[in-house]
Amino acid sequence: MSASPILELRNVHKRFGDKEVLRGVDLTVAPGRSLVIIGGSGTGKSVTIKCALGLMTPDQGEVLFDGEPASSRSAIAALRRRTGMLFQGGALFDSLTVWENVAFALIYRDGVGRGEAKKRAIETLAKVRLGASAADLRPAELSGGMQKRVALARAIIAKPDLIFFDEPTTGLDPITADAVNNLIVEQVKALGAAAVSITHDMASVRKIADEVAMLHEAASSGGARSRSSTRPAAPISISSSTAAPKARSSRRSRPTRNLPQRQHYDEARDAPSNLCQADAASDWRTKEWA
């Protein structure tokens, strides 16, 4: 028997003025599973996470956490106590030291003493490969990759049941991004937590996803329509241009040749016309991404 979803979005709609951002989003996240949401800019990925966290209220539909509607203030507060968040860009407090950033929720939400909070922060920093010597530094003294590790430590210090990752590798070089992805996989598995991630980085998708959902702007209305499926999605097509490049004109006639065609993935053209949730082990994962 499959476990009940820890997070579920049912027929979620969200509009800003005349702009329909989400139209009928259905998502389920099972305990211990990692769901990655992909899609073009402006298709509602961040809005989906904000609705799930209670930072925005859906115009229609509902969000359920651990089987209970997350609609009242008390229910949303309970949800947030059991979730962690790694924000895009890290979102560290410049005025606080590294350990104070990591232990922020312990001190200001849970009332943990500063001595105990610092001890737990240093222990958590070690889990993301940062030594105790970094604890008293300021975020400005760290590299981009180290700041991401600090943000990850802050997300996991309270041992959440569900973690959200908003573009966790944005702005990082490929080697550092891969290291951060490895840490995400390692720590999510160590906690036994569920994870919901937003990313444009297909290398990250292959690394961290158990399931993949795609938000795609519906051509008929400009909103994002979604569909959840337990079946593997159809492979996402990768196409190449059929037009050979033209030879540059010159006074002397030179022979021309067809240059190798570059494969590329165009989200606006090649993506399905709605959101599909599929097992990341399905055959699209084996495609070569340019």
C-alpha positions in Angstrom: 0.0 0.0 0.0 1.5 3.4 -1.0 2.0 6.0 1.6 -0.3 9.0 1.8 1.0 12.2 0.2 2.7 14.6 2.6 1.8 17.5 0.2 -1.0 17.7 -2.2 -2.3 20.5 -4.4 -5.8 20.0 -5.8 -7.1 22.0 -8.7 -5.2 25.1 -7.6 -5.9 28.4 -9.5 -4.2 31.7 -9.0 -4.8 35.0 -10.9 -3.1 38.4 -10.6 -5.5 40.9 -12.2 -6.2 39.7 -15.8 -3.2 37.3 -15.7 -4.1 33.7 -14.9 -0.9 32.2 -13.6 -2.1 28.8 -12.4 -5.1 27.0 -13.8 -6.0 23.7 -12.2 -2.7 22.6 -10.8 -2.7 19.1 -9.3 0.5 17.8 -7.6 1.2 15.1 -5.0 4.4 14.5 -3.1 4.9 11.3 -1.2 7.1 11.0 1.9 10.7 10.5 1.0 10.2 11.4 -2.6 11.8 14.3 -4.6 9.6 16.2 -7.0 11.2 18.7 -9.4 9.0 21.3 -11.1 10.4 22.6 -14.4 8.9 25.1 -17.0 9.6 28.3 -18.7 9.8 31.7 -17.0 6.5 33.0 -16.0 4.7 29.7 -16.0 4.0 29.8 -12.2 6.6 27.6 -10.6 7.4 30.0 -7.8 3.7 30.8 -7.3 3.1 27.1 -6.9 5.6 26.8 -4.1 4.3 30.0 -2.5 0.7 28.6 -2.5 2.0 25.3 -1.0 3.7 27.3 1.8 0.8 29.5 2.5 2.6 32.6 1.4 -0.2 33.1 -1.2 -3.8 32.0 -1.0 -5.2 30.1 -4.0 -8.2 31.7 -5.7 -9.6 28.2 -6.1 -8.6 24.7 -5.1 -6.9 23.5 -1.9 -3.5 22.6 -0.4 -3.3 19.6 1.9 -0.4 18.9 4.2 -0.2 15.4 5.7 -3.8 14.9 4.6 -5.2 18.0 6.3 -6.2 21.3 4.6 -3.6 24.0 5.0 -6.0 26.9 5.0 -6.3 28.3 8.5 -3.5 30.3 10.1 -2.9 27.5 12.7 -2.6 24.9 9.9 -0.2 27.0 7.9 1.9 27.6 11.0 2.0 23.8 11.7 3.0 23.2 8.1 5.9 25.7 8.3 7.2 24.1 11.5 7.7 20.8 9.6 9.2 22.3 6.4 12.5 23.8 5.4 13.2 26.2 2.6 16.3 26.9 0.5 15.6 30.3 -1.2 16.9 31.3 -4.6 20.1 33.2 -4.0 20.4 31.8 -0.4 18.6 34.8 1.2 21.1 34.9 4.1 20.9 37.8 6.6 24.0 39.9 6.0 24.0 41.3 9.5 24.1 37.9 11.1 27.0 35.4 11.4 26.9 32.1 9.6 25.8 30.2 12.6 23.1 32.7 13.5 21.7 32.4 10.0 21.6 28.6 10.3 20.1 28.7 13.8 17.6 31.5 13.1 14.5 29.4 13.4 15.8 27.6 16.5 16.5 31.0 18.3 13.6 33.1 17.2 10.8 30.5 16.6 11.6 27.6 19.0 13.3 29.6 21.8 16.5 27.6 21.9 19.3 29.2 23.9 22.1 30.7 21.9 24.7 28.3 23.3 22.8 25.2 22.3 21.7 26.8 19.0 25.3 27.5 18.0 26.3 24.0 18.9 23.5 22.5 16.7 24.4 25.0 13.9 28.0 23.9 13.9 27.0 20.3 13.8 24.7 21.0 10.9 27.3 23.0 9.0 29.6 19.9 9.2 26.8 17.9 7.4 27.2 20.3 4.4 31.0 20.2 4.5 31.7 23.4 6.3 34.0 23.6 9.3 33.5 25.3 12.6 35.8 28.0 11.4 33.1 29.3 9.1 30.5 29.7 11.9 31.6 33.2 13.0 32.0 34.6 9.5 29.6 36.9 7.7 27.9 35.8 4.5 29.8 38.4 2.5 33.0 36.6 3.4 31.9 33.4 1.8 31.9 32.2 -1.8 28.7 31.6 -3.7 28.9 27.9 -3.2 29.6 28.2 0.5 26.6 30.5 0.9 24.4 27.9 -0.8 25.7 25.3 1.7 24.9 27.6 4.6 21.4 28.1 3.2 21.0 24.3 2.9 22.2 23.9 6.5 19.5 26.4 7.6 16.9 24.4 5.7 17.7 21.1 7.4 18.7 22.1 10.9 15.2 21.5 12.3 14.9 18.1 10.6 11.9 18.9 8.5 9.6 16.4 6.9 9.4 18.5 3.6 12.0 20.8 2.1 11.5 23.3 -0.7 14.4 24.2 -3.0 14.0 27.3 -5.2 16.7 27.3 -8.0 19.3 25.8 -5.6 22.2 25.9 -8.2 21.5 29.3 -9.8 24.7 31.3 -10.3 27.0 28.5 -9.6 29.6 27.0 -11.9 28.9 23.4 -13.0 31.4 21.8 -10.5 30.0 23.7 -7.5 26.4 23.1 -8.7 27.1 19.4 -8.9 28.5 19.4 -5.4 25.4 21.2 -4.0 23.2 18.7 -5.8 25.1 15.9 -4.2 24.6 17.5 -0.8 20.9 18.0 -1.4 20.4 14.3 -2.3 22.5 13.2 0.6 20.8 15.3 3.2 17.2 14.7 2.0 17.9 10.9 2.1 19.5 11.2 5.5 16.4 13.0 6.9 13.9 10.7 5.0 12.2 14.0 4.0 10.2 14.8 0.9 11.5 17.5 -1.4 10.0 19.9 -3.9 12.4 21.8 -6.2 12.3 24.4 -8.9 15.1 24.4 -11.4 16.0 25.3 -15.0 19.2 23.1 -14.8 18.5 19.8 -16.4 21.7 18.3 -14.9 20.1 19.1 -11.5 16.9 17.4 -12.6 18.7 14.2 -13.5 20.6 14.3 -10.2 17.9 15.1 -7.6 14.5 14.1 -9.1 12.5 11.0 -8.4 9.6 12.6 -10.2 9.3 15.6 -12.6 6.4 18.0 -13.2 6.3 20.5 -16.0 4.3 23.7 -15.9 3.6 25.0 -19.4 1.7 28.0 -20.4 -1.6 27.0 -22.0 -1.9 28.6 -25.4 -5.6 29.1 -25.1 -5.6 31.5 -22.1 -2.0 32.2 -21.1 -2.4 30.4 -17.8 -0.7 27.3 -16.5 -2.7 24.1 -16.7 -1.6 21.0 -15.0 -2.3 17.3 -14.9 -1.0 14.7 -12.6 -0.3 11.2 -13.9 1.0 8.0 -12.3 2.2 6.8 -15.8 5.5 7.7 -17.2 5.2 10.8 -19.3 5.9 10.7 -23.0 9.5 11.5 -23.8 10.1 15.2 -24.1 11.1 15.8 -27.7 14.5 17.2 -28.7 14.6 18.6 -32.1 17.2 20.1 -34.4 17.0 22.8 -37.0 16.6 21.6 -40.5 17.9 24.7 -42.2 21.6 24.5 -43.1 23.5 27.8 -42.5 24.1 29.9 -45.5 27.6 30.5 -46.8 29.0 34.0 -46.3 29.0 35.9 -49.6 32.4 36.7 -51.1 33.9 37.7 -54.5 35.3 34.3 -55.0 33.0 31.4 -55.2 33.8 28.9 -52.4 32.3 25.5 -51.9 29.8 25.3 -49.1 29.1 22.5 -46.7 26.4 21.7 -44.2 27.6 22.3 -40.6 26.6 19.8 -37.9 23.2 20.6 -36.6 23.0 21.5 -32.9 20.3 19.8 -30.9 18.5 22.0 -28.5 15.5 21.8 -26.2 12.9 24.6 -26.6 10.5 24.6 -23.7 8.0 26.8 -25.5 7.8 24.6 -28.5 8.8 21.0 -27.4 7.1 20.9 -24.0 3.7 19.2 -23.5 0.7 21.6 -23.5 0.1 21.0 -19.8 1.8 19.8 -16.7 2.8 16.2 -16.5 4.1 14.5 -13.4 6.1 11.5 -14.2 8.7 9.1 -12.8 12.2 10.5 -13.4 13.4 7.0 -14.2 11.3 7.0 -17.4 13.0 6.9 -20.7 13.1 10.7 -21.3 15.8 10.8 -18.6 18.1 9.0 -21.0 17.9 11.6 -23.7 21.0 13.7 -24.5 20.4 17.3 -23.4 22.4 20.0 -25.1 
